[in-house]
């Protein structure tokens, strides 16, 4: 988890390469949507990162959604 502006966001990470690929999801998905792509990217020598946007998956929900 990482904290951003008081919200705790869940982050999934695999790989150790010097270059990073960041995976972003849309409604109503979570980081898990990218699991197969993340493994393939890591096997290709990159670092793969995906996070649950605020209010989704294991990330905190904002106290005041508006």
Secondary structure, DSSP 8 states (H G I E B T S, - for coil): -EEETTEEE-EEEE---SSEEEE---TT--GGGGHHHHHHHHHTT-EEEEE--TTSTTS---SS--
